[in-house]
Amino acid sequence: MAGPMEHVLTGLRVLDFTRALAGPTCTRMFAEMGAEVIKVESAPSGDMSRRMSKLRNERSMYFVQQNLGKKSLCIDLRDPRGMALIAALVPKVDVVVENFKPGTLATMGLGYERLREMREDIILCSISALGQHGPLSTLPGYDFIAQGYSGVTSMIGDAGGTPYIPPVGIGDVSTGVHGALAVLAALRYRDRTGKGQHLDVGLLDVYYHCQEVTVHQCSGSNGLLKPSRQGPHLNYLCPAGVFKANGGWVVIMAFLHHWKDLCTAMRRPDLVNDDKFGTDAGRLANRAEVVTLLEAWLATFPDRDSAIATMHQHQVPAAPVLSIEETLTHPHLLARGTVRTIHDRIAGTFQIPGMPLKFSEFPDDLPLEAPTIGQHNADVLREWLGRSEQEIAALRAANILQEGET
């Protein structure tokens, strides 16, 4: 029978130089799947996110959410004695993950070629905003910087108005997941060939990979089609967007074969093959009328949810636009663990996004906790490097190792 911390990646060892969101998402997923993740934090203050979302007892809920299950090694990376400890750890791990500005790891003496000297089959995953090479690669960047270059920002907002940015970490989180996929693929390759490699995973590339129809529309039409933001509705299918209902908003995706289902729900069978509305092309050409028609019908219901219930009865793809507060109590999100309740020994009990990958052999979340700063200094040095208590005490006294209560 599997132990309480057994999971699909039990036995995998990861050295984690990441901070903020994209990199920590990658390594958090490894921890959630049972890998042993040593999070290297730069002394004295550690991961920058430890200073964010400090809502209770000076504990960063942001840090807790992104670093469940990791072991914190807080070390002075500017001191050669600290870097010597890192160098000693590299041969003990399977994977190194970092999201410094490109080139930074090499200036620290830990570039890919140097890592290969320490362990020939090491896998290095480098996550960055704009990639490890190319004309923009040396620029500083964050999620929304990559989003701007990808064309995605240009597609969000009202037609002709100011582009918007979504207040969620879509690019960071997606890039972290892509990084995890790349690492697992590289591990599979290493299993077959014995060779490690350097993985270059950029937010810009991931964002651009999310483009569904816009790129080929523009290219395939030789520039005649110029995709642009259309506010709450898609520009290539109809009806597909956000519609006003009584007391809220509804997402309806009733294009193609679902149009007849919506017509049935509206008790308007005459519209199924209507000259104007019977095809997606016709509905797109008359989208304003379609929106008016649907919102007038939605207004006949006493509230948002009763309108959605009627559409669901007729298999119309529809959803409420839930507030964050509403998601915290939604039965489906709770039943699947999409919304997950955790208990942190410092910040207490609160809800976070749950692990999105579900495994039949491991149906329950691992009982993971986020570390305090430098919490595992002694454990890592003792168990991984065989350092004595006297050596560890000397490193503490020299401020090579740092520890804290949050």
JOLIN-V542299 format. One record per backbone hydrogen bond with DSSP energy under -1.0 kcal/mol. CO is the residue of the C=O (numbers start at 1). NH is the residue of the N-H. E is the energy in kcal/mol with one decimal. If there is no record, write none. Layout:
co->(CO & CO)
nh->(NH & NH)
e->(E & E)
This chain:
co->(3 & 7 & 9 & 12 & 13 & 13 & 14 & 15 & 16 & 21 & 22 & 23 & 24 & 25 & 26 & 27 & 28 & 29 & 30 & 31 & 33 & 36 & 37 & 38 & 39 & 41 & 42 & 47 & 48 & 49 & 53 & 53 & 56 & 60 & 61 & 62 & 63 & 67 & 71 & 72 & 73 & 74 & 75 & 75 & 79 & 80 & 81 & 82 & 83 & 84 & 85 & 86 & 89 & 90 & 94 & 95 & 96 & 97 & 98 & 101 & 103 & 104 & 105 & 106 & 111 & 112 & 113 & 114 & 115 & 119 & 123 & 124 & 125 & 126 & 128 & 129 & 134 & 136 & 142 & 143 & 144 & 145 & 146 & 147 & 152 & 153 & 156 & 157 & 158 & 166 & 168 & 169 & 170 & 171 & 172 & 173 & 174 & 175 & 176 & 177 & 178 & 179 & 180 & 181 & 182 & 183 & 184 & 185 & 186 & 187 & 188 & 189 & 190 & 197 & 199 & 201 & 202 & 203 & 204 & 205 & 207 & 208 & 213 & 214 & 215 & 216 & 217 & 218 & 219 & 221 & 232 & 239 & 240 & 241 & 243 & 245 & 246 & 248 & 249 & 250 & 251 & 252 & 255 & 256 & 258 & 259 & 260 & 261 & 262 & 263 & 268 & 269 & 274 & 279 & 280 & 281 & 282 & 284 & 286 & 287 & 288 & 289 & 290 & 291 & 292 & 293 & 294 & 295 & 297 & 298 & 303 & 304 & 305 & 306 & 307 & 308 & 309 & 311 & 312 & 317 & 319 & 320 & 323 & 324 & 326 & 330 & 331 & 332 & 333 & 333 & 338 & 340 & 342 & 344 & 348 & 350 & 352 & 366 & 369 & 372 & 373 & 374 & 376 & 377 & 378 & 379 & 380 & 381 & 388 & 389 & 390 & 391 & 392 & 393 & 394 & 395 & 395 & 396 & 400)
nh->(6 & 10 & 12 & 36 & 94 & 95 & 38 & 97 & 40 & 25 & 26 & 27 & 28 & 29 & 30 & 31 & 32 & 33 & 35 & 34 & 9 & 14 & 71 & 16 & 73 & 75 & 46 & 50 & 51 & 52 & 55 & 61 & 59 & 64 & 65 & 66 & 67 & 70 & 39 & 376 & 41 & 402 & 43 & 77 & 83 & 84 & 85 & 86 & 87 & 88 & 89 & 90 & 92 & 93 & 123 & 15 & 125 & 17 & 127 & 104 & 107 & 108 & 110 & 109 & 115 & 116 & 117 & 118 & 119 & 122 & 96 & 199 & 98 & 201 & 203 & 204 & 137 & 139 & 146 & 147 & 148 & 149 & 150 & 153 & 155 & 156 & 164 & 231 & 161 & 168 & 170 & 173 & 174 & 175 & 176 & 177 & 178 & 179 & 180 & 181 & 182 & 183 & 184 & 185 & 186 & 187 & 188 & 189 & 190 & 191 & 192 & 193 & 194 & 124 & 126 & 128 & 206 & 207 & 208 & 209 & 210 & 211 & 217 & 218 & 219 & 220 & 221 & 223 & 222 & 224 & 242 & 254 & 234 & 252 & 250 & 248 & 304 & 245 & 321 & 243 & 319 & 241 & 258 & 259 & 262 & 263 & 264 & 265 & 266 & 268 & 271 & 272 & 278 & 283 & 284 & 285 & 286 & 287 & 290 & 291 & 292 & 293 & 294 & 295 & 296 & 297 & 298 & 299 & 300 & 301 & 307 & 308 & 309 & 310 & 311 & 312 & 313 & 316 & 315 & 253 & 251 & 322 & 327 & 328 & 329 & 334 & 335 & 336 & 338 & 339 & 354 & 352 & 350 & 348 & 344 & 342 & 340 & 368 & 69 & 375 & 404 & 377 & 380 & 381 & 382 & 383 & 384 & 387 & 392 & 393 & 394 & 395 & 396 & 397 & 398 & 400 & 401 & 399 & 76)
e->(-1.5 & -1.5 & -2.3 & -3.1 & -2.3 & -1.8 & -2.9 & -2.4 & -3.0 & -2.2 & -1.5 & -2.1 & -2.4 & -2.0 & -1.3 & -2.3 & -2.8 & -1.2 & -2.5 & -1.7 & -3.5 & -2.9 & -2.9 & -3.1 & -3.0 & -2.6 & -2.4 & -2.0 & -1.6 & -2.0 & -1.8 & -2.5 & -2.4 & -2.1 & -2.6 & -1.9 & -1.2 & -1.5 & -3.5 & -1.9 & -2.7 & -2.0 & -2.3 & -1.0 & -2.2 & -1.9 & -1.1 & -1.6 & -2.7 & -1.8 & -1.2 & -1.6 & -1.9 & -1.7 & -1.4 & -2.9 & -3.1 & -3.4 & -3.0 & -2.5 & -1.8 & -1.2 & -2.6 & -1.8 & -2.8 & -2.4 & -1.2 & -1.2 & -2.7 & -1.7 & -2.9 & -3.6 & -2.5 & -2.7 & -2.4 & -2.4 & -1.5 & -2.1 & -2.1 & -2.3 & -1.8 & -1.8 & -1.6 & -1.2 & -1.7 & -1.8 & -2.2 & -2.7 & -2.5 & -1.6 & -1.5 & -2.8 & -2.4 & -2.4 & -2.2 & -2.2 & -2.6 & -2.6 & -2.0 & -2.4 & -2.6 & -2.3 & -2.4 & -2.4 & -2.5 & -2.5 & -2.0 & -2.2 & -2.5 & -2.3 & -1.4 & -2.5 & -2.6 & -2.1 & -3.1 & -1.9 & -2.0 & -3.1 & -2.6 & -1.9 & -1.4 & -1.5 & -2.2 & -2.2 & -2.7 & -2.7 & -1.3 & -2.9 & -1.8 & -1.5 & -2.1 & -1.6 & -2.9 & -2.3 & -2.8 & -1.5 & -1.2 & -2.7 & -2.3 & -3.3 & -2.1 & -2.1 & -2.4 & -1.5 & -2.2 & -2.5 & -2.0 & -2.3 & -2.3 & -3.3 & -2.1 & -1.2 & -2.3 & -2.7 & -2.8 & -2.3 & -1.3 & -1.4 & -1.9 & -2.8 & -2.1 & -2.6 & -2.7 & -2.6 & -2.0 & -1.7 & -2.8 & -1.6 & -1.6 & -1.6 & -1.3 & -1.9 & -2.4 & -1.8 & -2.0 & -2.8 & -1.8 & -2.6 & -1.7 & -2.6 & -3.3 & -1.3 & -1.9 & -1.1 & -1.2 & -2.2 & -2.6 & -1.9 & -1.4 & -1.8 & -3.0 & -2.9 & -2.1 & -2.2 & -3.1 & -2.8 & -3.1 & -2.2 & -1.9 & -2.1 & -2.3 & -1.7 & -2.9 & -2.3 & -2.5 & -3.1 & -2.4 & -2.7 & -2.3 & -2.4 & -2.0 & -1.9 & -2.1 & -2.5 & -1.6 & -2.3 & -1.2 & -1.9 & -2.3)
